[in-house]
Amino acid sequence: MDSAPRRGGREGFTGGSVGVGADTARSAVSSHRRRRFDVRVVPHRRRSPLRLRDWRMRTKLATVLVVPSVAFLVLAGVQTRVLVGQTTVLSGFAEQVGIGREITAAVDRIQQERDRSAGELAALRRSAGAAERDAAIRALEPLQDATDAAVADLRRAARPLADADVSWRVAYAEVLEAYDRIIYIRPTVPPAVLSSDTILSNYHRAVDALLNLLAEPTPGQDRPALSDAVLRYVQMARVKELASRIRGQLYAAARAGSYGPEDQVALADLRAQQLAALGAFRATASDEEIRRYDRMSADPAFVAAARLEEQSLPANGSAPAVLPAAGWWDASEQRQELLRQTEAGVLGDGIRQADGAASDQLRATLLVAGGIVAVLLVAVLISVLVGRSVARSIRLLRGQALRIAQVELPDALDRLRTVTGGVPPMEVAPAVVRSLDEIGELAEAFVAVHRSAVSVAVEQALMRRNVNAMFVNLARRSQVLVERQLELLDELEREENDPDQLENLFKLDHLAARMRRNDESLLVLAGTESTRRWQRPVALGTVLLAAAAEIEQYRRVRHDSVTDLHVVGHAVGELVHLLAELLENATAFSRPDTVVSVSTRADGADAVVEIADQGLGMSPTALAQANAVLATPPAADVATVERMGLFVVSHLAARLGVRVRLDGGRDGLVAVLHLPGTLLAPAPAEPLEPPVPARMLTAGIAAATPADQPVAGGRPPVLVPRQARSVPVRAEDVLAPVAGPVTGGGWWSRQGPSVPAPRGPVTPPAAPVTGGTNARGLPLRVPMAQLAAVTRSAPSPGAYEPDPEAVGGMLSRLYSGVRRAEAEDTAELPVPPAGWHSEGGRRQ
């Protein structure tokens, strides 16, 4: 991009200077983000809970499990509810049937009290004396107490049935009401103030209410056997009730001494009802119950009572006989007891049958409910196991896919992208899902894709390695040629006396030095360490001077403040390269009539170097992208070649552990370098004086940057050199005087320890250098053997003995240049015309 017309600030480092590209920044940021393993996957569109395809797999599996389970539970609940309802009905039925013992006992006690009261009423009406009343009271009190006790037992037995069905509770309420009327009517028996029908009707009503309550239990329409059981003991109770009323009628006639006008009609009606009830009983009773009744009816006591009763029947038109009261009561009492036992037996059969049905129904309900629960549990367990297996396989597959996509594959690509030596073996983890279903096949497919991607990355790494090797070879060859060119320029500069021609040689010298730095940038691009080596600590100010000597517009660099710090020797070369790139950027993207300020300061155990220019600056977005690239070195790509400076600075800073950050200054850009304490070293014991070229460089800078000249009218001052003509020097010229004895590779050496050789032209060997012969007997050529012979390391400055004639020529040319500078009082620095392009191809 053009630098002159930009108003939003420079977009980055270009060519040999530092540059930023959007693709490079995005690559750095994405590479940084890929290192974070985040299992959350954000879909490209909004997830909707209303779309089935957007549901999570666990939700879908849960739905597949829950929907059939709910449907099964609904059907099972309906069935269970029916069974529970039936069980409840049968349980209530069994309880109602079970209370029949207390009901029949109360009926029997009321029957005895009623029949005896009927006899006592007849006796009192025949002779209503006080003695008879007292005797009636004494005879009835035990019977009344027995009736009260039986009804109390019935109340206690009926208390658990307070929640029974409505019809049963209504019938029970009628029983209690009828019994209350009996209690109310009892005091009227001894005085005989009421008629016998009125008093006995209350007893009849109570017995009928009890018999209705006895017949109230209903098992349901689908239980005919249980209904017949209830009907049998109810019919048997009615047979007993009719026998009791016949007994009461005959006993009342016996106590009265005669039959009343309606007694024979009532007795005939009662005997007819008794025969009908007995027939109904025998029609519904079981064979065992019929045999039991037949055995009971054959009992002598029953037969005696029946024969005695037959005497009360009219025969051949004669009047019925009045039975003896005491004898009839005793005989009928025995018959009633036999009927009571038969009734209890039939009732017991009904109770056992009802309890059995209720137990069977409860057992069936529990079995069905248990079966439903067991089936549901088994179904849920199987569904959970299957769903868990599927969900686990999917979860493992998802985790492996995310690890491959976000961790393993990016890390493998980063490793292969940053590899410098041989390509390491890349292992691909096997599939985590070992099943033979579709999920297992999908896992194998993921692994196959991963393996293919790694294979392609390995091939690219091999190709990149070959390309890097090619870059290294080309850069080495170019370095050899550039060094030879610099040696030749040194020869020409020593022999040249013409100032104009010498100035051109100086320009060629500087261009050659910059070409050498470009070769070193190619080595950094290829991932190879720099060939610059240093043995002793070097002052930080000297390092800054050496970096300034590496750029074209070194005269614009101004060292405001330099801290007395020293840099370890092994980092000097790469640090000079890094600072040169930053200084080149600062001078290339600022006006030629401005200066670039360099300042250093100590920050605890570290050191801070600030390079500030007065250029156009950078936009906030471009500045953020540049800092992101400086923080995370990107991989080499096409954008790297276009903006080599930023790539070189980022990688050199990463190698040295230096933190580089670009900040927007008030009038330009400020590059801040934080040198860690590991790169700093104590000063050497015997500091050496700076060399003459360094002093010349310092003098030239001081002459070219007057600090006391103000800026008027917004126009920058015109720089007027007054003391000496600026001479382009190289970094080795600045650092050579403090080199000391060379024990290893020199500043520019690419080999091991070298021996100082006399300066001068070196002729290549006449015969080619070979390395033996091959299988066919042909000589093997040694690569770069001829270049090694003619590019031996330059001697150290201490061993160099200049030619006196050459030194004289240099001093003569220097004096001539000084005189010319003094004659040019108002010489201005040439300002490049519009359309002039820098070395990197960018318009200034």
CORCORUR-V531633 format. One record per run of one state. SS is the DSSP state (h for helix, s for strand, l for the rest). FROM is the first residue (numbers start at 1). LEN is the number of residues. If there is no record, write none. Layout:
ss & from & len
SS & FROM & LEN
SS & FROM & LEN
//
This chain:
ss & from & len
l & 1 & 21
h & 22 & 13
l & 35 & 17
h & 52 & 3
l & 55 & 2
h & 57 & 42
l & 99 & 1
h & 100 & 27
l & 127 & 3
h & 130 & 34
l & 164 & 2
h & 166 & 26
l & 192 & 4
h & 196 & 19
l & 215 & 9
h & 224 & 33
l & 257 & 6
h & 263 & 22
l & 285 & 2
h & 287 & 11
l & 298 & 2
h & 300 & 11
l & 311 & 14
h & 325 & 93
l & 418 & 20
h & 438 & 58
l & 496 & 3
h & 499 & 27
l & 526 & 12
s & 538 & 2
h & 540 & 10
l & 550 & 4
h & 554 & 3
s & 557 & 5
l & 562 & 4
s & 566 & 2
l & 568 & 1
h & 569 & 20
l & 589 & 7
s & 596 & 8
l & 604 & 2
s & 606 & 7
l & 613 & 7
h & 620 & 12
l & 632 & 6
h & 638 & 5
l & 643 & 1
h & 644 & 13
l & 657 & 2
s & 659 & 6
l & 665 & 4
s & 669 & 7
l & 676 & 1
h & 677 & 3
s & 680 & 2
l & 682 & 10
h & 692 & 13
l & 705 & 7
s & 712 & 1
l & 713 & 2
s & 715 & 1
l & 716 & 15
h & 731 & 8
l & 739 & 31
s & 770 & 4
l & 774 & 5
s & 779 & 3
l & 782 & 3
h & 785 & 6
l & 791 & 6
h & 797 & 3
l & 800 & 4
h & 804 & 20
l & 824 & 13
s & 837 & 1
l & 838 & 5
s & 843 & 1
l & 844 & 1
//
